Amino acid sequence: MRREPEFFQQEELDLVYIAKKLGEALKLEELLTAAGVDYAVETDEYLGGVVFRNVRVGAFFYVARTSSEPARQVLLTNGYRPQ
């Protein structure tokens, strides 16, 4: 379930995925919610492109360190490559 970063309090968070498109981010939210994984999403910048590199904005998905492996397994099972 999507949570605000404050929900995790002092728990360390792991970045598990960077969604580069809105549709991808929405699908990932559905998958993680259906799997019962608590996660936080924040927009941030990343460097993209191969020939013409530029700064882009994506949805960064974070989970508590204790949920990191189950979240990564959900991603792998559904064809995503976790961070």
Secondary structure, DSSP 8 states (H G I E B T S, - for coil): -B--GGGGTT--EEEEEEE-SHHHHHHHHHHHHHTT--EEEEEEEEEE-SSS-EEEEEEEEEEEGGGHHHHHHHHHHTT----
